[in-house]
Amino acid sequence: MQQAIHQLLEQPGIWRANDSHAFAERQPGSHIPTGFSSLDAVLPGGGFPNAALTEVIHQHHGLGELRITMPALARMSRGGRWIALIAPPFVPYPPALAARGLDLSRVLVVHPSDHSQALWSVEQALRTGTCAAVLAWPKHCDDRSLRRLQLAAEAGNSLGMLFRGAEATRESSPAALRLHLAQTQQKRLGVRILKCRGASASTIELDTGANAATHEQKPLPLAL
């Protein structure tokens, strides 16, 4: 019996709760480096979990909620698949995206007619496998919808990123990673890990280099 258990634990798909990095090491490509070494250091696998949902929760637009994704998206945009932005609250500013390293020829911006169409678009973009990453700003998202999106991300091997308001912290979620953003007294970006498979809750501060406008609208020029 002991030998059988030992053989089972040696299987590559088995993850031990006290070995947070082992599973990621056995699954190359299962995580995407964020581009911020201090954030990668606290995330099992060293980055955003691929083929899964990540929620980025923030108090208001303009905190830097997209700046923390830019290095990863820039890298992914050069891999041949699409980067889809679905129902963004502002018009993306192409020169700023290009300055962050994104290949604009691989960026899609989708403006659905209503919320239900937006969720449908997110699910389809994740599931087809043609998008390396799908970013979305849902007005609200219940548990059933989140689970559908999580399954779609798994099916399409896509990085799903949902940007949600602060009220989402009071809700449960099947997302693999949940981050809460807030500005620190030092005007840096505080990132609190609310949920992460294989890691405990923690808070770090990032210098995201907020020096480039990424939207055409001036009231919130640094929302990316």
Rosetta silent file (secondary structure, phi, psi, omega in degrees, C-alpha in Angstrom):
SEQUENCE: MQQAIHQLLEQPGIWRANDSHAFAERQPGSHIPTGFSSLDAVLPGGGFPNAALTEVIHQHHGLGELRITMPALARMSRGGRWIALIAPPFVPYPPALAARGLDLSRVLVVHPSDHSQALWSVEQALRTGTCAAVLAWPKHCDDRSLRRLQLAAEAGNSLGMLFRGAEATRESSPAALRLHLAQTQQKRLGVRILKCRGASASTIELDTGANAATHEQKPLPLAL
SCORE:     score description
SCORE:     0.000 S_00000001
   1 L     0.000  -46.870  179.898    0.000    0.000    0.000 S_00000001
   2 H   -60.237  -39.054  179.776    2.769    2.453    0.948 S_00000001
   3 H   -65.938  -38.932  179.317    4.549    1.744   -2.320 S_00000001
   4 H   -64.267  -41.817  178.788    1.360    2.353   -4.284 S_00000001
   5 H   -63.914  -42.043  179.640    0.815    5.688   -2.523 S_00000001
   6 H   -61.421  -43.132  179.418    4.425    6.666   -3.203 S_00000001
   7 H   -64.441  -37.421  178.556    4.022    5.844   -6.897 S_00000001
   8 H   -64.378  -43.741 -178.576    0.822    7.872   -7.034 S_00000001
   9 H   -66.998  -18.826  179.314    2.482   10.911   -5.464 S_00000001
  10 L   -85.015   -6.206  179.209    5.222   10.747   -8.075 S_00000001
  11 L   -66.128  142.097 -174.274    2.752   11.247  -10.908 S_00000001
  12 L   -65.540  -21.499 -178.392    3.306   14.602  -12.713 S_00000001
  13 L   -88.635    0.975 -178.298   -0.294   15.741  -12.286 S_00000001
  14 L   -90.949  129.402  177.049   -0.283   15.492   -8.500 S_00000001
  15 L  -113.635  130.257  177.395    0.130   18.733   -6.550 S_00000001
  16 L   -97.501  138.095 -174.964    1.056   18.728   -2.866 S_00000001
  17 L   -61.245  -28.161 -179.362   -0.284   21.539   -0.705 S_00000001
  18 L   -93.986   12.806 -178.984    3.147   22.166    0.848 S_00000001
  19 L  -134.829   72.675 -169.775    4.894   22.314   -2.536 S_00000001
  20 L   -65.808  -26.755 -175.930    3.363   25.305   -4.287 S_00000001
  21 L   -94.751  -14.305 -174.185    5.917   25.537   -7.108 S_00000001
  22 H   -63.265  -43.138 -177.230    6.221   21.843   -7.953 S_00000001
  23 H   -63.015  -42.423 -179.376    3.049   21.630   -9.983 S_00000001
  24 H   -64.929  -37.026 -179.646    3.967   24.675  -12.065 S_00000001
  25 H   -65.517  -30.913 -179.283    7.451   23.298  -12.729 S_00000001
  26 H   -82.582  -10.776 -177.919    5.925   20.082  -14.075 S_00000001
  27 L  -120.154   76.577 -177.886    3.581   22.022  -16.314 S_00000001
  28 L   -58.686  136.824 -179.442    5.775   24.259  -18.546 S_00000001
  29 L    84.051    0.977 -177.963    3.860   27.208  -19.948 S_00000001
  30 L   -78.808  -11.454  176.393    1.138   26.930  -17.320 S_00000001
  31 E  -133.609  150.341 -177.203    2.058   30.373  -15.964 S_00000001
  32 E  -117.802  117.562 -179.708    2.951   33.615  -17.695 S_00000001
  33 L   -53.379  136.676 -179.312    5.520   35.914  -16.042 S_00000001
  34 L   -76.570  -22.049 -174.660    3.960   39.241  -15.088 S_00000001
  35 L    94.383   -4.481  176.470    7.148   41.169  -15.772 S_00000001
  36 L  -115.582  110.628 -171.720    7.336   42.327  -12.147 S_00000001
  37 H   -60.603  -37.346 -178.611    9.856   40.211  -10.255 S_00000001
  38 H   -68.993  -32.536  177.161    8.396   40.918   -6.816 S_00000001
  39 H   -75.258  -43.204  177.959    4.928   39.848   -7.978 S_00000001
  40 H   -59.454  -33.288 -175.760    6.223   36.766   -9.791 S_00000001
  41 H   -65.998  -27.274 -177.928    8.086   35.780   -6.624 S_00000001
  42 H  -100.256   -2.831  179.043    4.867   35.404   -4.607 S_00000001
  43 L  -101.564  123.400  177.180    2.831   33.707   -7.339 S_00000001
  44 L   -55.726  131.814 -176.776    3.206   29.926   -7.666 S_00000001
  45 L    89.412  -10.641  176.351    4.659   29.210  -11.091 S_00000001
  46 L    75.958   34.285  177.152    6.100   32.711  -11.266 S_00000001
  47 L   167.467 -169.645  177.462    3.269   34.519  -13.027 S_00000001
  48 E   -67.547  136.775  178.094   -0.366   34.703  -14.061 S_00000001
  49 E   -70.865  124.057  177.847   -1.989   31.256  -14.320 S_00000001
  50 L   -79.904  161.724 -179.041   -2.636   30.381  -17.943 S_00000001
  51 L    55.250   41.522 -177.671   -5.812   28.581  -19.033 S_00000001
  52 E  -161.730  169.323  176.996   -7.596   30.164  -16.082 S_00000001
  53 E   -93.367  139.659  168.393   -9.318   33.299  -14.860 S_00000001
  54 E  -121.993  130.721  175.945   -7.554   36.110  -13.038 S_00000001
  55 E  -104.203  130.234  175.325   -9.624   38.838  -11.381 S_00000001
  56 E  -112.585  107.789 -174.756   -8.138   42.301  -10.934 S_00000001
  57 E  -102.706  132.727 -175.424  -10.256   44.177   -8.402 S_00000001
  58 E  -142.806  156.146 -178.498   -9.800   47.927   -7.974 S_00000001
  59 L   -71.105  -39.315  179.810  -11.426   50.864   -6.212 S_00000001
  60 L  -159.679  163.067  178.182  -11.649   52.983   -9.357 S_00000001
  61 L   -65.578  146.733  175.479  -10.251   53.218  -12.857 S_00000001
  62 L   101.470    1.715  179.851   -6.806   54.674  -13.223 S_00000001
  63 L   -75.755  -18.933 -174.343   -4.988   52.904  -10.386 S_00000001
  64 L   115.381   23.391 -174.408   -2.796   50.995  -12.805 S_00000001
  65 L   -64.294  -25.833  176.514   -5.062   48.007  -13.285 S_00000001
  66 L   -98.079  -22.711  179.586   -3.825   47.447  -16.821 S_00000001
  67 L   -61.313  -31.466 -179.671   -0.238   48.505  -16.323 S_00000001
  68 L   -73.441  -11.953  179.219    0.407   45.344  -14.302 S_00000001
  69 L   -97.941  -15.401 -170.381   -0.684   43.276  -17.310 S_00000001
  70 H   -59.515  -46.211  179.756    1.299   45.093  -19.996 S_00000001
  71 H   -59.514  -42.192  179.955    4.597   43.144  -19.860 S_00000001
  72 H   -66.558  -43.245 -179.048    2.766   39.811  -20.044 S_00000001
  73 H   -66.013  -38.055  178.736    0.441   40.987  -22.813 S_00000001
  74 H   -60.297  -43.569  179.265    3.338   42.398  -24.826 S_00000001
  75 H   -64.995  -43.250 -177.055    5.069   39.028  -24.705 S_00000001
  76 H   -69.678  -30.623 -178.505    1.902   37.143  -25.582 S_00000001
  77 H   -67.047  -17.188  179.677    1.065   39.450  -28.489 S_00000001
  78 L   -95.274   10.016 -178.454    4.228   38.249  -30.237 S_00000001
  79 L   -97.601    0.527  175.798    3.129   34.618  -30.043 S_00000001
  80 L    99.585  -15.333  177.863    0.749   34.654  -33.008 S_00000001
  81 L  -100.213  171.099 -175.494   -2.578   34.617  -31.148 S_00000001
  82 E   -83.272  154.139  166.288   -4.899   37.522  -30.448 S_00000001
  83 E  -111.972  112.086 -174.837   -5.129   39.796  -27.426 S_00000001
  84 E  -104.503  130.758  173.813   -8.828   40.633  -27.070 S_00000001
  85 E  -112.284  115.283 -173.931  -10.206   43.586  -25.085 S_00000001
  86 E  -112.835  121.662 -179.786  -13.939   43.189  -24.615 S_00000001
  87 L    56.534   48.230  176.379  -16.124   46.101  -23.488 S_00000001
  88 L   -65.748  145.206 -177.055  -13.286   48.294  -22.185 S_00000001
  89 L   -72.763  -14.937  178.469  -14.621   51.330  -20.271 S_00000001
  90 L  -134.829  164.040  178.386  -12.395   53.691  -22.285 S_00000001
  91 L   -80.150  118.437  179.360  -11.043   53.811  -25.807 S_00000001
  92 E   -59.642  143.823 -177.655   -7.555   52.265  -25.832 S_00000001
  93 L  -101.902  103.556 -171.877   -4.840   54.634  -27.029 S_00000001
  94 H   -54.045  -44.684 -179.467   -2.769   52.735  -29.631 S_00000001
  95 H   -57.784  -36.425  179.725    0.511   54.728  -29.332 S_00000001
  96 H   -71.292  -38.477  177.124    0.642   54.027  -25.599 S_00000001
  97 H   -63.106  -42.414  178.655   -0.085   50.331  -26.097 S_00000001
  98 H   -64.164  -37.782  179.213    2.679   50.162  -28.680 S_00000001
  99 H   -64.699  -26.318  177.363    5.019   51.976  -26.306 S_00000001
 100 L   -83.920   -0.375  174.522    4.341   49.223  -23.761 S_00000001
 101 L   101.559    1.688 -179.204    5.491   46.655  -26.303 S_00000001
 102 L   -74.998  139.535  171.787    2.189   45.302  -27.645 S_00000001
 103 L   -81.370  105.067 -173.677    2.027   44.201  -31.271 S_00000001
 104 H   -64.184  -21.157  179.210   -1.021   46.214  -32.335 S_00000001
 105 H   -70.955  -11.486  179.589   -1.665   43.905  -35.279 S_00000001
 106 H  -110.635   12.921 -178.553   -2.634   41.208  -32.748 S_00000001
 107 E  -104.699  128.027  175.467   -4.961   43.376  -30.619 S_00000001
 108 E  -113.715  136.682  174.455   -8.737   43.152  -30.976 S_00000001
 109 E  -119.265  122.023 -176.229  -11.171   45.573  -29.319 S_00000001
 110 E  -116.042  130.365  178.940  -14.779   44.375  -29.087 S_00000001
 111 L  -118.080   86.504  179.131  -17.706   46.613  -28.097 S_00000001
 112 L   -65.073  160.603 -175.464  -20.766   44.385  -27.496 S_00000001
 113 L   -76.125  -27.710 -179.773  -24.205   45.959  -27.501 S_00000001
 114 L  -153.662 -179.493 -174.719  -25.121   44.952  -23.941 S_00000001
 115 H   -64.916  -42.618 -178.737  -23.935   43.069  -20.882 S_00000001
 116 H   -64.339  -38.644  176.766  -25.228   39.652  -21.941 S_00000001
 117 H   -66.511  -33.367  178.645  -23.536   40.014  -25.313 S_00000001
 118 H   -64.811  -47.414  179.283  -20.333   41.015  -23.535 S_00000001
 119 H   -62.982  -39.251  177.824  -20.304   37.857  -21.407 S_00000001
 120 H   -62.824  -42.010 -179.756  -21.063   35.748  -24.476 S_00000001
 121 H   -64.216  -41.331  178.638  -18.200   37.400  -26.348 S_00000001
 122 H   -62.159  -46.898 -178.490  -15.778   36.774  -23.488 S_00000001
 123 H   -61.611  -44.619 -178.855  -16.743   33.118  -23.281 S_00000001
 124 H   -66.540  -41.235 -179.876  -16.400   32.571  -27.024 S_00000001
 125 H   -63.611  -38.595  178.159  -13.073   34.391  -27.229 S_00000001
 126 H   -69.221  -41.260 -170.332  -11.677   32.278  -24.387 S_00000001
 127 H   -75.786  -32.167 -171.971  -13.018   28.978  -25.672 S_00000001
 128 H   -66.320  -27.361 -178.264  -11.960   29.150  -29.338 S_00000001
 129 L    87.379   -1.127  179.869   -8.235   29.000  -28.586 S_00000001
 130 L   -87.063  -10.002 -179.394   -7.411   31.811  -31.021 S_00000001
 131 E  -109.616  126.597  174.931   -6.816   34.321  -28.204 S_00000001
 132 E   -71.120  -36.218  179.718   -3.752   34.179  -26.002 S_00000001
 133 E  -145.199  143.375  176.787   -5.448   36.563  -23.563 S_00000001
 134 E  -127.721  119.644  179.962   -8.954   37.953  -23.159 S_00000001
 135 E  -108.778  135.217 -175.601   -9.473   41.059  -21.034 S_00000001
 136 E  -144.836  154.197 -179.172  -12.972   42.070  -19.990 S_00000001
 137 L  -126.047   71.686 -176.821  -14.768   44.598  -17.810 S_00000001
 138 L   -69.269  141.299  177.804  -18.103   42.970  -16.863 S_00000001
 139 L   -67.428  -37.489  173.508  -20.668   45.166  -15.143 S_00000001
 140 L  -157.629  156.184 -175.470  -21.591   42.248  -12.921 S_00000001
 141 L  -151.814  114.752 -179.987  -20.833   38.554  -12.971 S_00000001
 142 L   -84.400  174.384 -175.024  -22.567   35.847  -10.965 S_00000001
 143 H   -61.073  -39.930 -179.399  -21.024   32.556   -9.884 S_00000001
 144 H   -62.392  -43.921  179.625  -22.534   30.623  -12.782 S_00000001
 145 H   -64.420  -41.869  179.680  -21.109   33.053  -15.338 S_00000001
 146 H   -62.804  -39.864  179.362  -17.696   32.998  -13.700 S_00000001
 147 H   -66.311  -37.964  176.844  -17.618   29.211  -13.769 S_00000001
 148 H   -63.004  -41.336 -179.751  -18.514   29.189  -17.464 S_00000001
 149 H   -68.908  -38.071  177.493  -15.685   31.620  -18.165 S_00000001
 150 H   -61.692  -45.205  178.930  -13.240   29.570  -16.102 S_00000001
 151 H   -64.736  -36.618  178.642  -14.134   26.431  -18.091 S_00000001
 152 H   -66.028  -39.981  178.668  -13.852   28.375  -21.347 S_00000001
 153 H   -63.362  -39.787  177.675  -10.361   29.589  -20.410 S_00000001
 154 H   -64.657  -43.788 -177.437   -9.316   26.012  -19.694 S_00000001
 155 H   -65.279  -38.531 -176.842  -10.765   24.775  -22.980 S_00000001
 156 H   -94.418    1.359 -177.501   -9.062   27.467  -25.060 S_00000001
 157 L    52.037   48.723 -176.082   -5.786   27.530  -23.127 S_00000001
 158 L  -119.087  151.315  173.051   -6.274   31.280  -22.733 S_00000001
 159 E   -87.072  113.893  177.605   -5.448   33.796  -20.051 S_00000001
 160 E  -100.377  128.419 -179.781   -8.734   35.343  -18.929 S_00000001
 161 E  -127.628  120.153  178.834   -8.545   38.634  -17.026 S_00000001
 162 E  -109.657  128.480  177.458  -11.619   40.276  -15.516 S_00000001
 163 E  -102.498  117.528 -171.122  -11.411   43.828  -14.171 S_00000001
 164 E  -129.844  156.224  179.415  -14.009   44.303  -11.462 S_00000001
 165 E   -74.600  170.735 -173.208  -15.046   46.916   -8.932 S_00000001
 166 H   -61.469  -25.129 -178.755  -14.351   46.768   -5.198 S_00000001
 167 H   -63.870  -19.782 -179.583  -17.731   45.179   -4.429 S_00000001
 168 H   -66.453  -19.170  179.965  -16.419   41.944   -5.972 S_00000001
 169 H   -65.331  -21.430 -179.012  -14.262   41.367   -2.886 S_00000001
 170 H   -86.244   -2.363 -176.233  -17.426   40.367   -0.998 S_00000001
 171 L  -108.812  148.732  172.738  -18.225   37.624   -3.505 S_00000001
 172 L   -79.288  161.622 -177.031  -16.785   34.147   -3.890 S_00000001
 173 L  -156.446  143.680  175.708  -15.232   33.255   -7.220 S_00000001
 174 L   -83.062    1.077 -178.931  -13.846   30.202   -9.024 S_00000001
 175 L   -57.283  143.290 -179.502  -11.035   32.346  -10.485 S_00000001
 176 L   -70.309  -31.549 -177.347   -7.584   30.864   -9.999 S_00000001
 177 E  -138.064  132.637  176.166   -6.116   34.231   -8.993 S_00000001
 178 E  -128.869  123.324  179.939   -7.747   37.291   -7.431 S_00000001
 179 E  -117.496  139.668  175.500   -5.787   40.511   -6.942 S_00000001
 180 E  -115.413  125.990 -176.332   -6.942   43.658   -5.162 S_00000001
 181 E  -105.940  143.537  176.250   -5.253   46.919   -6.148 S_00000001
 182 E  -156.009  149.988  177.854   -4.931   50.110   -4.108 S_00000001
 183 E   -81.996  134.219  179.760   -2.657   53.115   -4.143 S_00000001
 184 L   -87.446  170.709  178.115   -0.178   53.264   -1.271 S_00000001
 185 L   -63.410  -24.360  178.677    0.880   56.341    0.670 S_00000001
 186 L   -87.502   11.632  179.515    4.100   56.302   -1.357 S_00000001
 187 L    63.436   25.176  173.284    2.024   56.603   -4.559 S_00000001
 188 L  -100.026  174.448 -178.674    2.962   53.087   -5.547 S_00000001
 189 E   -96.759  115.352  175.984    0.584   50.306   -6.516 S_00000001
 190 E   -86.880  127.772 -178.800   -0.337   48.006   -3.662 S_00000001
 191 E  -118.194  114.703  178.976   -1.268   44.503   -4.808 S_00000001
 192 E  -106.445  126.004  179.030   -3.048   42.266   -2.312 S_00000001
 193 E   -84.315  110.477  179.462   -3.473   38.618   -3.206 S_00000001
 194 E   -83.511  -35.474 -178.160   -7.001   37.668   -2.180 S_00000001
 195 E  -154.313  134.814  176.925   -6.913   34.179   -3.639 S_00000001
 196 E  -158.261  127.605  178.346   -4.256   32.132   -5.344 S_00000001
 197 L   -63.101  119.628  176.470   -3.982   28.413   -5.841 S_00000001
 198 L    85.661   11.774  179.448   -0.987   27.213   -3.877 S_00000001
 199 L  -143.321  153.558  177.689   -0.171   30.495   -2.131 S_00000001
 200 L   -91.208  163.120  179.655   -1.235   32.324    0.991 S_00000001
 201 L   -63.770  139.857  178.758   -2.628   35.843    1.077 S_00000001
 202 E  -158.967  166.823  179.532   -0.002   38.576    0.937 S_00000001
 203 E  -132.457  134.847  176.051    0.487   42.203   -0.103 S_00000001
 204 E  -132.071  166.898  176.203    3.294   43.738   -2.118 S_00000001
 205 E  -116.082  140.055 -178.739    4.024   47.148   -3.636 S_00000001
 206 E  -123.473  146.197  168.093    4.897   47.690   -7.287 S_00000001
 207 L  -102.340  104.171 -173.233    6.431   50.519   -9.248 S_00000001
 208 L   -93.047    2.443  177.558    4.508   50.222  -12.505 S_00000001
 209 L    63.860   56.225 -175.827    6.118   53.170  -14.266 S_00000001
 210 L   -77.805   77.255 -177.086    2.963   55.210  -14.677 S_00000001
 211 L  -131.071   12.670 -179.641    4.365   57.609  -17.226 S_00000001
 212 L  -137.136  131.967  176.783    2.420   56.989  -20.408 S_00000001
 213 L   -72.260  140.081 -177.051   -1.194   57.785  -21.292 S_00000001
 214 L  -127.545    3.267  175.123   -3.026   54.761  -22.605 S_00000001
 215 E  -130.053  155.490  178.728   -6.529   56.059  -23.212 S_00000001
 216 L   -76.261  -29.979 -179.494   -7.787   58.848  -25.373 S_00000001
 217 L   -70.918  135.319 -176.752  -10.040   60.252  -22.644 S_00000001
 218 L   -81.906  -27.879 -178.306   -8.274   62.831  -20.488 S_00000001
 219 L   -57.813  -33.375  179.568  -10.176   62.486  -17.145 S_00000001
 220 L  -130.055   66.858 -171.052   -8.478   59.138  -16.535 S_00000001
 221 L   -69.330  -14.895 -175.989   -5.398   59.235  -18.783 S_00000001
 222 L  -115.065   27.078 -177.497   -3.558   56.502  -16.881 S_00000001
 223 L   -62.942  -21.440  173.638   -6.308   53.924  -16.538 S_00000001
 224 L   -90.740    0.000    0.000   -4.043   51.447  -18.266 S_00000001
